[in-house]
């Protein structure tokens, strides 16, 4: 090798080394993922300024290991606790567009069915990269974690979180899914009385635990029903979410119907709405609680069936 060639080769190595030092020793490749609506999102490099437009999206980003990159979040983003200190960009259904733009995010994570379609379209027209999250199944939560991890450059942490979530769900499935079914009414709102059908992710929680949603066949994802419909369905358990600021979750109204199986067996259960109503990784924790409650129902049922029955009193 000539002296000129030797120095030329080493000069190129020196230039490459300087470039690596200048840019932190990290070489970025273009990142392309599809969101839950099927839309494709491409980033030139991992996001460093993330705005979350819904509480469940905030939980997903933190769980994916990118919490330090979140610069603002929608109202009620209260988990994990450090999310409460984030600047508020309005309610998920009514966003402060000007404030979002002023934050100069390089990634916006929204809620496909919860955020205003017009406001999401506005953000996209302004050139902001938007990833829309809409987990409808347990597996969607895991893949959301993985995709957000790719977008935020925290894939290693996100993949671990996704696998941990899958493991918790599979553990519950093996333990409870084959148990004797329990007829369940899940009351998501007391007045008017509202419930959900089998397409809702919460129905997956019930099924996972061996529950049979008595209103699973309704055509609407979330539907308003009558008191008479509940009495006719005769659920063996009634679940209702308890959330901060809601003093009455509507369970007490059913106690006057003494012959309703859920009342007769004292199976009126408040559940943690934040765990179950948000399509984030904490739904696994909520599912564990629901499974334990339905197991209580089975134990009561078995005890009642095993109890000796008194013979009818003989006529005198």
C-alpha positions in Angstrom: 0.0 0.0 0.0 1.4 3.4 -1.0 1.8 6.2 1.6 -0.9 8.2 -0.1 -3.4 5.4 0.0 -2.5 4.7 3.6 -3.2 8.2 4.7 -6.3 8.5 2.5 -7.8 5.4 4.1 -7.0 6.6 7.7 -8.3 10.1 6.9 -11.7 8.5 5.9 -11.7 6.6 9.2 -11.0 9.8 11.1 -13.8 11.7 9.4 -16.2 8.8 10.2 -15.1 8.9 13.8 -15.6 12.6 14.1 -19.1 12.3 12.6 -20.0 9.7 15.1 -18.7 11.9 18.0 -20.6 14.9 16.6 -23.9 13.0 16.4 -23.6 11.1 19.7 -22.3 7.9 18.1 -25.8 7.0 16.9 -26.8 6.4 13.4 -30.5 6.7 12.8 -32.5 4.9 10.1 -36.0 5.9 8.9 -38.7 4.5 11.0 -42.0 3.4 9.4 -45.0 1.9 11.2 -48.7 1.5 10.7 -51.1 2.8 13.3 -54.4 1.2 14.4 -56.3 2.8 11.5 -53.9 1.3 9.0 -52.3 4.7 8.2 -48.5 4.6 7.7 -46.3 7.0 9.7 -42.7 7.6 8.9 -40.2 9.4 11.1 -36.6 10.3 10.0 -35.4 9.6 13.5 -36.8 8.6 16.9 -39.2 11.1 18.4 -37.9 13.3 21.2 -40.9 15.5 21.8 -44.1 13.5 22.2 -47.6 14.9 22.9 -50.3 12.4 24.1 -53.9 13.1 23.3 -55.6 10.6 25.6 -54.9 9.0 29.0 -54.5 5.5 27.7 -52.0 6.8 25.1 -50.0 8.5 27.9 -49.9 5.2 29.8 -48.7 3.4 26.6 -45.9 5.8 26.0 -44.6 5.6 29.6 -44.9 1.8 29.6 -42.9 1.7 26.3 -40.0 3.4 28.1 -40.5 6.9 26.5 -42.0 8.8 29.4 -39.1 11.3 29.5 -39.9 12.4 25.9 -43.5 13.3 26.6 -43.8 17.1 26.7 -47.6 17.4 27.2 -50.7 15.2 27.7 -54.5 15.3 27.6 -56.6 15.9 30.7 -56.9 12.9 33.1 -53.5 11.6 32.2 -52.8 10.6 35.8 -50.8 7.4 35.3 -48.0 6.9 36.0 -47.9 9.5 38.8 -45.2 11.6 37.0 -47.7 12.2 34.1 -49.7 14.4 36.4 -47.0 17.1 36.2 -47.2 17.3 32.4 -48.7 20.4 30.7 -52.3 19.9 29.9 -53.4 20.3 26.2 -57.1 20.0 26.9 -59.6 17.2 27.1 -59.2 14.3 24.6 -62.5 15.4 22.9 -61.6 19.1 22.8 -57.9 19.7 22.3 -56.0 23.0 22.5 -54.5 22.9 18.9 -52.5 26.2 19.3 -50.8 24.9 22.4 -50.0 21.6 20.8 -48.4 23.3 17.8 -46.4 25.6 20.1 -44.8 22.6 21.8 -43.3 21.6 18.4 -43.8 17.9 18.9 -42.1 15.4 16.5 -44.8 12.8 17.4 -48.4 13.1 18.4 -50.2 10.0 19.7 -53.9 10.2 19.5 -57.1 8.2 20.1 -58.8 7.1 16.9 -62.3 7.0 18.3 -62.0 9.4 21.2 -60.3 12.5 19.7 -62.2 14.8 17.3 -61.6 13.6 13.8 -61.6 17.2 12.6 -58.9 18.2 15.1 -56.8 15.2 14.2 -57.1 16.1 10.5 -56.1 19.7 11.4 -53.0 18.5 13.2 -52.0 16.4 10.1 -52.6 19.3 7.8 -50.2 21.3 9.9 -47.6 18.7 9.2 -47.5 17.0 12.6 -46.8 13.3 12.6 -49.8 11.6 14.2 -50.0 7.9 15.4 -53.6 6.9 16.2 -54.1 4.3 18.8 -57.2 2.2 19.1 -56.6 -1.1 20.9 -59.6 -3.4 20.4 -57.9 -6.6 21.6 -55.3 -7.5 24.2 -52.8 -8.2 21.4 -53.4 -4.7 20.1 -52.1 -3.3 23.4 -48.9 -5.3 23.1 -48.3 -4.2 19.5 -49.1 -0.6 20.4 -46.3 -0.8 22.9 -43.9 -2.2 20.3 -44.8 0.4 17.7 -44.5 3.3 20.0 -41.1 1.9 21.2 -39.9 1.9 17.6 -41.2 5.5 17.0 -39.6 6.7 20.3 -36.3 4.8 20.1 -37.1 2.8 23.2 -37.8 -0.6 21.4 -35.9 -2.7 23.9 -37.9 -1.5 26.9 -41.1 -1.5 24.9 -40.6 -5.1 23.7 -40.0 -6.2 27.3 -43.2 -4.5 28.4 -45.2 -6.0 25.5 -44.0 -9.5 26.4 -44.7 -9.0 30.1 -48.3 -8.0 29.2 -48.7 -11.0 26.9 -47.5 -13.3 29.7 -49.9 -11.9 32.3 -52.9 -12.3 29.9 -51.9 -15.8 28.9 -51.5 -16.8 32.6 -55.1 -15.6 33.3 -56.4 -17.4 30.2 -54.9 -20.7 31.3 -56.3 -20.4 34.8 -59.8 -19.0 34.2 -61.1 -19.3 30.6 -62.2 -22.9 31.0 -64.0 -22.3 34.3 -67.8 -22.6 34.5 -69.3 -19.5 32.9 -70.8 -16.6 34.9 -73.5 -14.4 33.5 -72.3 -10.9 33.9 -73.8 -7.4 33.4 -71.1 -4.7 33.1 -72.7 -1.3 33.8 -70.4 1.4 32.5 -72.8 4.2 33.4 -75.7 4.3 35.8 -78.0 7.0 34.4 -79.0 6.3 31.7 -78.0 2.7 32.1 -75.2 1.9 29.7 -73.3 -1.3 28.8 -71.1 -2.7 26.1 -71.3 -5.5 23.5 -68.8 -8.3 22.8 -66.8 -6.2 20.4 -65.5 -4.0 23.2 -62.1 -4.8 24.7 -63.7 -5.0 28.1 -65.7 -8.0 26.8 -62.4 -9.7 26.3 -61.7 -9.2 30.0 -65.0 -10.9 30.9 -64.4 -13.8 28.4 -60.8 -14.2 29.7 -62.2 -14.7 33.2 -65.0 -17.1 32.1 -67.6 -14.4 32.2 -70.6 -14.4 29.8 -71.7 -10.8 28.9 -75.5 -10.9 29.0 -75.6 -8.0 26.5 -72.8 -9.2 24.3 -75.1 -9.5 21.3 -76.1 -5.9 21.1 -75.4 -4.2 17.8 -73.8 -1.1 19.3 -70.3 -1.1 20.9 -71.8 1.0 23.8 -75.5 0.9 24.3 -78.2 2.4 26.5 -80.5 -0.2 28.0 -83.5 -0.4 30.3 -83.8 -1.6 33.8 -86.4 -4.2 32.6 -83.8 -5.6 30.1 -81.3 -6.2 33.0 -84.0 -7.9 35.1 -84.9 -10.1 32.1 -81.2 -11.0 31.5 -80.9 -12.1 35.1 -77.1 -11.7 35.5 -75.4 -13.6 38.3 -73.0 -10.8 38.8 -73.1 -7.0 38.1 -69.9 -5.0 37.8 -69.6 -1.3 37.7 -66.6 1.0 37.5 -65.7 3.3 40.4 -63.8 6.4 39.4 -62.6 9.5 41.1 -65.3 12.1 41.3 -68.2 9.6 40.9 -69.9 9.1 44.2 -72.5 6.6 43.0 -71.5 3.9 40.5 -75.2 2.8 40.3 -74.9 -0.6 42.0 -77.2 0.4 44.9 -80.2 0.7 42.6 -80.3 -3.0 42.0 -80.6 -4.0 45.6 -84.4 -3.5 45.7 -84.7 -6.4 43.2 -84.2 -9.2 45.7 -84.9 -12.0 43.2 -82.2 -10.8 40.8 -79.5 -13.5 41.0 -76.7 -10.9 41.4 -78.6 -9.4 44.4 -79.7 -12.6 45.9 -76.1 -13.9 45.9 -74.6 -10.5 46.9 -72.6 -10.3 43.7 -72.7 -6.5 43.1 -69.0 -5.6 42.5 -67.4 -2.2 42.1 -64.2 -2.4 39.9 -61.4 0.0 39.2 -62.5 2.0 36.1 -59.1 3.4 35.4 -57.7 -0.1 35.0 -60.5 -1.4 32.9 -61.8 1.5 30.9 -58.4 2.5 29.4 -56.9 0.4 26.7 -53.4 0.3 28.2 -51.2 -2.3 29.8 -52.8 -1.9 33.2 -55.9 -3.6 31.9 -54.1 -6.8 32.8 -54.2 -5.8 36.4 -57.9 -5.0 36.1 -58.5 -8.4 34.5 -56.8 -10.1 37.4 -59.2 -8.4 39.8 -62.3 -9.3 37.6 -61.2 -12.9 37.4 -60.9 -13.1 41.2 -64.4 -11.6 41.6 -66.0 -14.1 39.2 -64.2 -16.9 41.0 -66.0 -15.7 44.2 -69.3 -16.0 42.3 -68.4 -19.6 41.4 -67.5 -20.4 45.0 -70.8 -19.0 46.3 -72.7 -20.9 43.6 -71.0 -24.2 44.6 -71.6 -23.6 48.3 -75.3 -22.9 47.6 -75.7 -26.0 45.5 -74.0 -28.1 48.1 -76.1 -26.8 51.0 -78.7 -29.4 52.2 -82.2 -28.5 51.4 -84.8 -28.7 54.1 -87.7 -31.1 53.2 -91.1 -29.5 52.9 -93.0 -29.5 56.2 -95.3 -32.4 56.5 -99.0 -31.6 56.6 -100.7 -32.2 59.9 
